[in-house]
Amino acid sequence: MNQQQRQDAIIELVRSQGYASIEQLTDHFTVTPQTIRRDLNTLSAEGRIRRVHGGASLESSTVNTAYSTRKTLNLEAKQRIAALLARHIPNHSSLFINIGTSNEVVAEALLDHHGLEVITNNLNVAAILQHKEDFNVIIAGGQVRSRDGGIIGEAAIDFINQFKVDYGIIGISGIDEDGSLLEFDYQEVRVAQAIIHNSRKVFLATDHSKFQRNPVVRQGNLTQLDALFTDRQPPDTILRLLNQHDVTLHIA
């Protein structure tokens, strides 16, 4: 069993029990406590489990990881995903870019494009793109979330519903094995639904860690996507859904 297989198995064990101790994991996988501690630290940094004294428990389904932490989690993978997605956005396109750290990396990857019209409910995305003189950047009105610069609320939804764009770029906090796209904030979900509804094509950018997370609010389903951009092959259940509904998979 290689490191990736062991870490995936650790998550399944913690999920089935709710908690697993270092001693139990050491015995179960026949490795040293130091190896298990490294695995738990890695999985905790990726937001896939919660590191607690003496072991690990499930990550909260109701509270997201802090924005400052999410900014650096899996950054290299997010950059590869963003670069791949950007290659599928033609110059002179119109697009929505939603809330999320992955989407902010996508915005950075789009800086070499020309003539884009970008509507966003993400203050950080607007700040990244504002200096591009040949871009037209439009920002939604509404309530600004202090923790991450996301703009939510009825005003943001009404604003987004005025547009119909070529591409909607969304992020996600978790993907359930039944294909549900999951988030932590129901207000954010309603804005994302408006983006999906008003986009001719919908692209989801997400790193592999989101396939193991289970936030509480349903945003939509993988079947609403045109393409999924990620850094590792998804679980078999997700692959079957993508194939059944002709959602194109791009692995960076």
C-alpha positions as a Markdown table, in Angstrom:
| # | Residue | x | y | z |
|---|---|---|---|---|
| 1 | Met | 0.0 | 0.0 | 0.0 |
| 2 | Asn | 1.5 | 3.3 | -1.1 |
| 3 | Gln | 1.1 | 6.6 | 0.8 |
| 4 | Gln | -1.9 | 7.9 | -1.2 |
| 5 | Gln | -3.7 | 4.6 | -0.7 |
| 6 | Arg | -3.0 | 4.6 | 3.0 |
| 7 | Gln | -4.2 | 8.1 | 3.4 |
| 8 | Asp | -7.4 | 7.4 | 1.6 |
| 9 | Ala | -7.9 | 4.3 | 3.8 |
| 10 | Ile | -7.3 | 6.4 | 6.9 |
| 11 | Ile | -10.1 | 8.8 | 5.8 |
| 12 | Glu | -12.5 | 5.9 | 5.3 |
| 13 | Leu | -11.6 | 4.4 | 8.7 |
| 14 | Val | -12.1 | 7.8 | 10.5 |
| 15 | Arg | -15.3 | 8.3 | 8.6 |
| 16 | Ser | -16.7 | 4.9 | 9.6 |
| 17 | Gln | -15.8 | 5.4 | 13.3 |
| 18 | Gly | -15.9 | 9.1 | 13.8 |
| 19 | Tyr | -12.5 | 9.0 | 15.5 |
| 20 | Ala | -9.3 | 6.9 | 15.2 |
| 21 | Ser | -6.3 | 7.0 | 17.5 |
| 22 | Ile | -2.7 | 7.0 | 16.4 |
| 23 | Glu | -2.2 | 3.6 | 18.1 |
| 24 | Gln | -5.1 | 2.1 | 16.3 |
| 25 | Leu | -3.9 | 3.4 | 12.9 |
| 26 | Thr | -0.4 | 2.2 | 13.6 |
| 27 | Asp | -1.6 | -1.3 | 14.3 |
| 28 | His | -4.1 | -1.3 | 11.4 |
| 29 | Phe | -1.6 | -0.3 | 8.7 |
| 30 | Thr | 1.5 | -1.8 | 10.3 |
| 31 | Val | 3.6 | 1.3 | 10.1 |
| 32 | Thr | 5.4 | 3.5 | 12.7 |
| 33 | Pro | 3.6 | 6.2 | 14.8 |
| 34 | Gln | 5.8 | 8.8 | 13.0 |
| 35 | Thr | 4.4 | 7.7 | 9.6 |
| 36 | Ile | 0.8 | 8.0 | 10.9 |
| 37 | Arg | 1.5 | 11.4 | 12.4 |
| 38 | Arg | 2.8 | 12.6 | 9.1 |
| 39 | Asp | -0.2 | 11.2 | 7.3 |
| 40 | Leu | -2.6 | 12.9 | 9.8 |
| 41 | Asn | -0.8 | 16.2 | 9.5 |
| 42 | Thr | -1.0 | 16.1 | 5.7 |
| 43 | Leu | -4.7 | 15.2 | 5.7 |
| 44 | Ser | -5.4 | 17.9 | 8.3 |
| 45 | Ala | -3.6 | 20.5 | 6.2 |
| 46 | Glu | -5.7 | 19.5 | 3.2 |
| 47 | Gly | -8.9 | 19.9 | 5.2 |
| 48 | Arg | -9.8 | 16.3 | 4.9 |
| 49 | Ile | -9.8 | 15.4 | 8.6 |
| 50 | Arg | -9.5 | 17.2 | 12.0 |
| 51 | Arg | -6.3 | 16.6 | 13.9 |
| 52 | Val | -7.0 | 16.1 | 17.5 |
| 53 | His | -4.8 | 15.0 | 20.5 |
| 54 | Gly | -3.8 | 11.4 | 20.0 |
| 55 | Gly | -5.5 | 10.9 | 16.7 |
| 56 | Ala | -8.0 | 12.3 | 14.2 |
| 57 | Ser | -11.8 | 12.9 | 13.8 |
| 58 | Leu | -14.1 | 13.9 | 11.1 |
| 59 | Glu | -13.9 | 17.5 | 9.8 |
| 60 | Ser | -16.8 | 19.7 | 10.7 |
| 61 | Ser | -19.7 | 19.6 | 8.1 |
| 62 | Thr | -21.0 | 23.0 | 9.3 |
| 63 | Val | -17.8 | 25.2 | 9.6 |
| 64 | Asn | -15.4 | 25.8 | 6.7 |
| 65 | Thr | -11.6 | 26.0 | 7.1 |
| 66 | Ala | -10.4 | 29.5 | 7.7 |
| 67 | Tyr | -9.8 | 31.6 | 4.5 |
| 68 | Ser | -6.2 | 32.3 | 5.4 |
| 69 | Thr | -5.6 | 28.5 | 5.6 |
| 70 | Arg | -7.5 | 27.7 | 2.4 |
| 71 | Lys | -5.4 | 30.2 | 0.5 |
| 72 | Thr | -2.3 | 28.0 | 0.9 |
| 73 | Leu | -3.9 | 24.5 | 0.9 |
| 74 | Asn | -2.9 | 22.5 | -2.2 |
| 75 | Leu | -1.7 | 25.7 | -3.8 |
| 76 | Glu | 0.5 | 24.0 | -6.4 |
| 77 | Ala | -2.4 | 21.8 | -7.4 |
| 78 | Lys | -4.8 | 24.7 | -7.7 |
| 79 | Gln | -2.3 | 26.5 | -9.9 |
| 80 | Arg | -2.0 | 23.6 | -12.3 |
| 81 | Ile | -5.8 | 23.3 | -12.4 |
| 82 | Ala | -6.2 | 27.0 | -13.0 |
| 83 | Ala | -3.7 | 27.0 | -15.9 |
| 84 | Leu | -5.5 | 24.1 | -17.5 |
| 85 | Leu | -8.9 | 25.7 | -17.2 |
| 86 | Ala | -7.6 | 29.0 | -18.5 |
| 87 | Arg | -6.6 | 27.3 | -21.7 |
| 88 | His | -10.2 | 26.5 | -22.3 |
| 89 | Ile | -11.4 | 30.1 | -22.1 |
| 90 | Pro | -11.1 | 31.9 | -25.4 |
| 91 | Asn | -10.1 | 35.5 | -25.6 |
| 92 | His | -13.0 | 38.0 | -25.8 |
| 93 | Ser | -15.3 | 35.7 | -23.8 |
| 94 | Ser | -17.8 | 36.7 | -21.1 |
| 95 | Leu | -17.7 | 34.8 | -17.8 |
| 96 | Phe | -18.8 | 34.7 | -14.2 |
| 97 | Ile | -16.2 | 33.9 | -11.6 |
| 98 | Asn | -17.6 | 32.8 | -8.2 |
| 99 | Ile | -16.4 | 32.9 | -4.6 |
| 100 | Gly | -13.5 | 30.6 | -3.6 |
| 101 | Thr | -9.7 | 30.4 | -3.4 |
| 102 | Ser | -9.5 | 28.1 | -6.4 |
| 103 | Asn | -11.4 | 30.7 | -8.4 |
| 104 | Glu | -8.9 | 33.4 | -7.3 |
| 105 | Val | -6.1 | 31.3 | -8.7 |
| 106 | Val | -8.1 | 30.9 | -11.9 |
| 107 | Ala | -8.3 | 34.7 | -12.1 |
| 108 | Glu | -4.5 | 35.0 | -11.9 |
| 109 | Ala | -4.2 | 32.4 | -14.7 |
| 110 | Leu | -6.5 | 34.5 | -16.9 |
| 111 | Leu | -4.3 | 37.6 | -16.8 |
| 112 | Asp | -2.6 | 36.7 | -20.1 |
| 113 | His | -6.0 | 36.7 | -21.9 |
| 114 | His | -7.4 | 39.6 | -23.9 |
| 115 | Gly | -10.7 | 41.2 | -24.1 |
| 116 | Leu | -12.5 | 39.3 | -21.3 |
| 117 | Glu | -15.7 | 40.5 | -19.7 |
| 118 | Val | -15.8 | 39.2 | -16.1 |
| 119 | Ile | -18.7 | 39.4 | -13.7 |
| 120 | Thr | -17.8 | 38.4 | -10.2 |
| 121 | Asn | -19.1 | 38.3 | -6.7 |
| 122 | Asn | -15.6 | 37.9 | -5.3 |
| 123 | Leu | -13.8 | 41.1 | -4.3 |
| 124 | Asn | -10.4 | 39.3 | -4.5 |
| 125 | Val | -11.0 | 38.3 | -8.1 |
| 126 | Ala | -11.9 | 41.9 | -9.0 |
| 127 | Ala | -8.7 | 43.1 | -7.3 |
| 128 | Ile | -6.6 | 40.6 | -9.3 |
| 129 | Leu | -8.2 | 41.6 | -12.6 |
| 130 | Gln | -8.7 | 45.3 | -12.1 |
| 131 | His | -5.4 | 46.4 | -13.7 |
| 132 | Lys | -6.1 | 44.7 | -17.0 |
| 133 | Glu | -7.0 | 47.6 | -19.3 |
| 134 | Asp | -8.6 | 45.4 | -22.0 |
| 135 | Phe | -10.8 | 43.6 | -19.4 |
| 136 | Asn | -14.2 | 44.8 | -18.5 |
| 137 | Val | -14.6 | 43.7 | -14.8 |
| 138 | Ile | -18.1 | 44.1 | -13.3 |
| 139 | Ile | -18.7 | 43.4 | -9.6 |
| 140 | Ala | -22.0 | 42.3 | -8.0 |
| 141 | Gly | -23.6 | 44.4 | -5.3 |
| 142 | Gly | -24.7 | 42.9 | -2.0 |
| 143 | Gln | -23.4 | 41.9 | 1.4 |
| 144 | Val | -19.7 | 41.4 | 1.7 |
| 145 | Arg | -18.5 | 38.5 | 3.8 |
| 146 | Ser | -15.7 | 39.9 | 5.9 |
| 147 | Arg | -13.9 | 36.5 | 6.2 |
| 148 | Asp | -13.2 | 36.1 | 2.4 |
| 149 | Gly | -14.5 | 39.0 | 0.4 |
| 150 | Gly | -17.4 | 37.0 | -1.1 |
| 151 | Ile | -20.5 | 39.0 | -2.0 |
| 152 | Ile | -23.8 | 37.3 | -1.2 |
| 153 | Gly | -27.5 | 38.1 | -0.7 |
| 154 | Glu | -30.5 | 38.9 | -2.7 |
| 155 | Ala | -28.9 | 42.0 | -4.4 |
| 156 | Ala | -26.1 | 39.8 | -5.7 |
| 157 | Ile | -28.6 | 37.2 | -7.1 |
| 158 | Asp | -30.7 | 39.9 | -8.8 |
| 159 | Phe | -27.6 | 41.4 | -10.3 |
| 160 | Ile | -26.3 | 38.1 | -11.7 |
| 161 | Asn | -29.7 | 37.3 | -13.2 |
| 162 | Gln | -29.3 | 40.3 | -15.5 |
| 163 | Phe | -26.6 | 38.6 | -17.5 |
| 164 | Lys | -26.1 | 35.5 | -19.7 |
| 165 | Val | -22.5 | 34.7 | -20.2 |
| 166 | Asp | -20.3 | 32.2 | -22.1 |
| 167 | Tyr | -18.7 | 30.5 | -19.1 |
| 168 | Gly | -19.5 | 30.2 | -15.4 |
| 169 | Ile | -16.5 | 29.3 | -13.3 |
| 170 | Ile | -17.5 | 27.9 | -9.9 |
| 171 | Gly | -15.7 | 26.4 | -6.9 |
| 172 | Ile | -17.0 | 24.0 | -4.3 |
| 173 | Ser | -16.2 | 23.0 | -0.7 |
| 174 | Gly | -17.1 | 19.3 | -1.1 |
| 175 | Ile | -18.5 | 16.7 | -3.5 |
| 176 | Asp | -20.6 | 13.8 | -2.3 |
| 177 | Glu | -20.3 | 10.4 | -3.8 |
| 178 | Asp | -23.9 | 10.9 | -5.3 |
| 179 | Gly | -22.6 | 13.9 | -7.2 |
| 180 | Ser | -24.0 | 16.6 | -4.9 |
| 181 | Leu | -22.0 | 19.8 | -4.9 |
| 182 | Leu | -21.8 | 20.9 | -1.3 |
| 183 | Glu | -21.1 | 24.2 | 0.5 |
| 184 | Phe | -21.2 | 25.7 | 4.0 |
| 185 | Asp | -23.2 | 28.9 | 3.5 |
| 186 | Tyr | -26.7 | 28.7 | 2.0 |
| 187 | Gln | -26.5 | 32.3 | 0.9 |
| 188 | Glu | -23.4 | 31.5 | -1.1 |
| 189 | Val | -25.2 | 28.5 | -2.6 |
| 190 | Arg | -28.1 | 30.7 | -3.9 |
| 191 | Val | -25.6 | 33.0 | -5.7 |
| 192 | Ala | -23.8 | 30.0 | -7.2 |
| 193 | Gln | -27.1 | 28.6 | -8.5 |
| 194 | Ala | -27.8 | 31.9 | -10.3 |
| 195 | Ile | -24.4 | 31.7 | -11.9 |
| 196 | Ile | -25.0 | 28.1 | -13.1 |
| 197 | His | -28.4 | 29.1 | -14.4 |
| 198 | Asn | -27.1 | 32.1 | -16.4 |
| 199 | Ser | -24.0 | 30.4 | -17.9 |
| 200 | Arg | -23.9 | 28.7 | -21.3 |
| 201 | Lys | -21.1 | 26.4 | -20.1 |
| 202 | Val | -20.3 | 25.7 | -16.4 |
| 203 | Phe | -16.7 | 24.8 | -15.4 |
| 204 | Leu | -15.9 | 23.5 | -11.9 |
| 205 | Ala | -12.3 | 24.0 | -10.6 |
| 206 | Thr | -11.6 | 21.8 | -7.5 |
| 207 | Asp | -8.6 | 20.0 | -6.1 |
| 208 | His | -8.8 | 16.3 | -5.0 |
| 209 | Ser | -9.4 | 17.1 | -1.3 |
| 210 | Lys | -12.9 | 18.2 | -2.0 |
| 211 | Phe | -13.9 | 14.6 | -2.9 |
| 212 | Gln | -13.6 | 13.7 | 0.7 |
| 213 | Arg | -15.5 | 16.6 | 2.3 |
| 214 | Asn | -19.1 | 16.7 | 3.3 |
| 215 | Pro | -20.4 | 20.3 | 4.0 |
| 216 | Val | -24.1 | 20.6 | 4.9 |
| 217 | Val | -25.6 | 22.7 | 2.2 |
| 218 | Arg | -26.5 | 21.3 | -1.3 |
| 219 | Gln | -25.4 | 23.7 | -4.1 |
| 220 | Gly | -26.3 | 21.6 | -7.1 |
| 221 | Asn | -25.0 | 18.4 | -8.8 |
| 222 | Leu | -22.2 | 17.4 | -11.0 |
| 223 | Thr | -24.7 | 16.7 | -13.8 |
| 224 | Gln | -25.1 | 20.5 | -14.2 |
| 225 | Leu | -21.5 | 20.9 | -15.2 |
| 226 | Asp | -20.0 | 20.9 | -18.7 |
| 227 | Ala | -16.5 | 20.2 | -17.4 |
| 228 | Leu | -14.7 | 19.3 | -14.2 |
| 229 | Phe | -11.1 | 20.5 | -13.7 |
| 230 | Thr | -9.1 | 18.7 | -11.0 |
| 231 | Asp | -5.6 | 17.4 | -10.2 |
| 232 | Arg | -6.3 | 13.6 | -9.6 |
| 233 | Gln | -8.7 | 11.1 | -10.9 |
| 234 | Pro | -11.9 | 11.2 | -8.9 |
| 235 | Pro | -13.4 | 8.2 | -7.1 |
| 236 | Asp | -15.2 | 5.6 | -9.3 |
| 237 | Thr | -18.7 | 6.7 | -8.3 |
| 238 | Ile | -17.9 | 10.2 | -9.5 |
| 239 | Leu | -16.3 | 8.9 | -12.7 |
| 240 | Arg | -19.4 | 7.0 | -13.5 |
| 241 | Leu | -21.6 | 10.0 | -13.0 |
| 242 | Leu | -19.4 | 12.2 | -15.2 |
| 243 | Asn | -19.5 | 9.6 | -18.0 |
| 244 | Gln | -23.3 | 9.1 | -17.7 |
| 245 | His | -24.0 | 12.8 | -18.1 |
| 246 | Asp | -21.3 | 13.7 | -20.6 |
| 247 | Val | -19.3 | 15.9 | -18.2 |
| 248 | Thr | -15.8 | 16.3 | -19.6 |
| 249 | Leu | -13.0 | 15.5 | -17.1 |
| 250 | His | -9.7 | 17.4 | -17.2 |
| 251 | Ile | -6.9 | 16.3 | -14.9 |
| 252 | Ala | -4.1 | 18.7 | -14.4 |
